[in-house]
Amino acid sequence: MTRLLIAASGTGGHLFPALAVAEAVEELWLVRWVGVPDRLETQLVPERFGLVCVNAGGLQGRGLKKLLQLLRLLLASVSVRRAIRRNAIDAVFTTGGYIAAPAILAARWCGIPVVLHESNAIPGRVTRLLGRFCSAVAIGLPAAAKRIPGSQPVLTGTPVRSSFLTPQPLPSWVPHGAGPLLVVMGGSQGAVGLNRMVRAAVPALLEQGCRVVHLTGDNDPDVEQLQHPQLVERRFSDEIPGLLQHADLAISRAGAGSLSELAVCGTPAVLVPFPQAADKHQEANAACAASLGAGVIVHQHEPDQPTLLNTVQRLMAVRLGQSDSAADPLAQMREGMAALAERDAEQQLAALLQTLVD
């Protein structure tokens, strides 16, 4: 049986695509996993994948600090090489981030193929530096293709969890009624600024007949302060596929994972890029969606500014009965999302891996 080592760590944007690939190949391949202690993978990676943790980090800083980080990287590479040898690994798959560097170096050291998947339109530092040393580089968005020197990336899209690809029911706790459904995904990182914008806009939208589900993330101190029968605020939901499949419109950050989930669900979106995202990659992700007519970009602003409210009202006008136009912007945006979607990304990546070990 072919043996695959997956190196993915940290955020859901790295982990969920890797989990989708693991589930796509596990009937034919034995899958093992390498990550970093005290990160999200220790909660999300199933026991059947045999998670091994190594100490890995970035290469920020200068002088002695950077030298120490380089030494840490080399030690992590030794640890990953040991895991490859111990488990007789045939190939490595990584989704970038801190753990990708030692995984790529160890795979090269052992002479086995390594596939790197980059989901963002602006590749991360590891992808830019080490993509040329991989057997293959796959990308989630076309804009990344020219930003990875020394490689010829393959466009596969970004894998999503299987529940996003099959019809899901609308959660029973969603407000009932005939009004259009707005789903807000604040996210666990950088959510507060977005949430404050949304809360300033929500009263007017509720008054006009919208139903609103607001997923605030864990960092928000103001959760559940606004009460209304057509509003539900929650920190988190594990029923996001059902929410997005039935939503008329979403408001979301522009992480690559969220964008892929919106795309396969065909959910029109107002995208509010996280201003502090590295290399402004969320701006570039959002621009890819906007170029296809799938999303509208609203930059983060102070709650007293009307930009977000005006944008949502304009997009919802037909469904709120406030426009006589026969052209519904949300229907057109759904077509854009369909053009952005890659519904078999995990299968494409599994096939790419298979070609490298045959």
N, C-alpha and C positions, 0 to 999 in steps of 0.2 A: 504494500500500500504506500502511495506517495505521501510524503510528510511535509507539511507546510508550517512555517513559523510566521505568525502575525505579530508585527510590532506596531502597536497603537496605544496611545496613552493620553490622559489629560481631560479633554473636553468631549462632549457628545459629538462635535463635528469631526473629531478623529475616530472616535470609538464606534459610532453607529454604522458608518460605511464599512468599517472593518468587520463588524459583527455580521453584516449582511453578506459579505464575501465568505466569511467562515461558514455560515449556514448554507451557502450555495454549494460549497465543495465538500462538506463534512461526510456526505454519504460515500464518497470515493476516496477522500484524503483524510489522513490523520492530522488534526490541527492542534498546534501548541501556540502559546501566547507569551509575549514578553512585554512588560510594562514597567512602571515606576511606582515605588511604594507610596502609599497615602494619596493616590490619585483615584479618579472615578472608575478606572478599570477594576480596582479591587472590589467594587460593588456590582459592576455590570457584566464582567466576563464570567460566563458559566464555568462551573467546576470541571466540566468535561473537556475544557480546552487547556487545562493544566497551566495556569498562570505562573510565570516566573518573573520576579521583580528585580530590577537592577537600578543602581543610582545613576541617573543621567540628568543633564541640565544643558542650558544654553551656553553660548560663547560671548555674552555681553561683557562690557567693561574693558579695561586696559591693564597693561603691565602685569603685575604679580597675580591679580585676580583672574585675568584671562589665561595666564599660564596654568594656574591651579584648575581652572575649568577645562583646559585642554587635557591635563593629566586625568581629570575625572572622566572625560570622554574616552580616552584610551583604555582606562580601567573598565569602563562600561562595555567597550568593544570586546575586551577579553572575556567578560562575563557572558555576553551574547554568543561569542564564538564557542564558549564552553557548553552553552545550552544547545547550540547547533550540533556540536559533536556528540553530546550525550544522547540527543534524541534522533540522531541520524537524519537530520533535516535535509530535504531535497531542494527547497526553494523558500524565499522570504518575501512576504508582502507587507508593506508599510504605508501608512497614511500621513507621514510627515510628523512634524513636532520634534521635541527633544529626543525621543527614543529612536527616531528614524536614523540619526547619524551613526550611532554605534551599530545599529542593525545593518545598515548599508555597508559599513566598513568591515563588519564581521563576515557578512556574506561574501564580499570580495576576497577576504582573507581565506575563506574556506573554499572558494572557487565554485560557488553555487549561484544560480540566478536570483536576482532581486527585482521586484516590481514596486515602484513608488507611485502612489496615487496622490495627486494634488487637486483638491476640490475648489480652491479659490481662483478667481480671475488674476490676482496678483500672487504668485507663488511665494511661499515662505522661504526663509533664509536657507534652511537645509536643502530644500528642493533646488534652489538656485545654485548652491555650491556643489551638491553631490548628485544632482540628477544625471549628469554626464557619466557617472560611474555605475549607473543602474542598467540592468539588462533591458528594461522597458520603463517608460514613464507614461502614466495615464493621467488624463486631466478631466475635470468635471465641467469646465466652461471653455469655450473656444479662445477667449481672450488670453488665456494662459500660455498658449502654444508658442508665442514669440518671446516669452519671458523666461525660458528655461534653456540657457545656453548649452550647447554641446549635445543636445538630445533631439529626437524627433517624436514628440508626444503623440499619443493615440487618444482621441476623444471618446470617452466611454460614458460620460455623465458621472454623477455621484450616487452610489447605492443608497437606498432607503430601506427601512425595516419593512418586512413583508406585509404588515398590517396596513401600510399606506397603499398597497397595490391591489387590495381586494375591498369590495364594498363593506362599509362599516355603518352601524346604526348611529343616529344622532343620540348623544347621551341624554338620559332621562332628566337630568338636572338642568338642562338648557331651558331658558325661559320659553314658554309656549306662546303662540300667537302667529299672526299672519305677516308681521313686519319683517323686513330683511334682517338677516343675522350677520352681525359684525363680530369677528373673533380677533382679539388682541393678544399677541404673544410677546410679553415683555422680556422674557428670557431671564436666566439666572445671573448674567453678567451685564452690567451697564444698564439695568432696567429702570432705575429710578427716574432718569431724565425723560425717557419715553413715557413712563407711566404718568408723570405729571402732565405732559402734553395731552394724553388721552383723557385724564380725569377732567381737564378743563373743557374738553369738547363733548364729553359724554352727556351731560344734562340736556343740551340742545338736541342731540341725536335721539335720546330717549323721548323727548317731547314730540319729535317728529314721527315716531313710530318704530324706531330701530329696536331690535333685541341685541344685547351686548353681552358677550362673554369675555372677561378680561383676566388673562393669566399673567400674574404680576411678577413671578419669580420670587426668590427667597430674600432679596435684599430690601424689599419695600416696607417702610415703616407705616405707610398710610393705608394698608390693605383693609377693606371692608368698612371704610369710613362713609362711603356713599351708599345709601339704601334705596332700592327701587325694584318693583316686581319684575321689570324687564331687564334687569342687570344681575349678572352673577360675577363676583370677583373670587378668584382662587389663586393661590400661590403656584399651583402645579396641577396638571391633569395627565393621566396616562391614556386618555381617550382622544388625543389630538387627531389621529386619522379620521375619526368620525366627525369631529368638529370642523376640520378643514374641508372634508368632502361635502358637507352640508352648508358651509358658510357662503354668503353672498360676497363678502369682502373680508380680507384679513389686514391687520396692521401688524408689521413684524420688523424686527431687525433684518439685516441682509447677510447673515452668515450663510455659507455655502450649503450646509445641511438643511437649514430652514428653507432656503430657496428651492432646493431639490424636492423637499416635502410638499411645498406649495405647488410646484410644477406638476408632480405626478397626481396631485389631487385636483388640478385645474382651478386653483383658487386665486382669483385676482387679488392683488396686494398693493397696499401703500407701504413702501419700504422706507424705513428710517435708519440709515446706516449708523452704527455705533461710532461716534466721533473719534474715540481713542483706539480703534482697531489698528493693529500693526500694519504699516505701509498703506493705511486707508483701503485695505482690501475689501471691506464691505461696500465702500463707495463703488469700486470696480464691479463687484458682484451685482449690485443694484443696477448699474448701468447696462450690464448684459441683459437683465430682465426688461429694463425700460426700452432697450433698442428693439425688442421684439413686440413691444406693446403689452407685455405681460404685467408690468408693474409701473407705479408712479412713485417717484422719489420725493420725499419730504425730508429736508434736513432738520435735525434736532433744533428746537427753538424754545424760547421761554413760554410758559403756559398761557400767558396773556396775549400771545400772538395768535391770529386766527387761521394760520396757514393750514394746519392739519384739519380743522373743522371744515373749512371751505373746500378742501380737496375731497374729503369724504362725502360731503353734501353734494358736490358736483357729480361724483361717481355714482352715488345712490339715487340721484334725482328721479330717474325713471321708476325705480322700484318703490320709492316713497310717494309716487304720484304727484311729483312736483315738476314734471316735464312732459310735454306732449310729443317729444321726439320719438320717432320709431326706432332710432338707433340707441341701443343700451350699451354704454361704455363697458359695463362689467361683462357682457357677453363677448365683446371684442377682446377684452383682456383674457378671458378664458381661452380663446383661441391662441393668444400669445403664450400662455402658460403651457398649452399642449405642444407648441413648437419648441419650448425650452426643455420639456420633459424627456428623460431617457429612462424608460420603465424597466429596462433589462440590464442596467449598469453592472450589477453584481455578476450576471451571467457572462457579460463581455469580459470582465476581469478574470473570472474563472477560466474562460477559454484562453485568454492571454497567458495565464500562468501555465495552463496545460501545454501550450505550444512550446514553452521554454523547458519543460522537463521531458517531453517526448523524445 
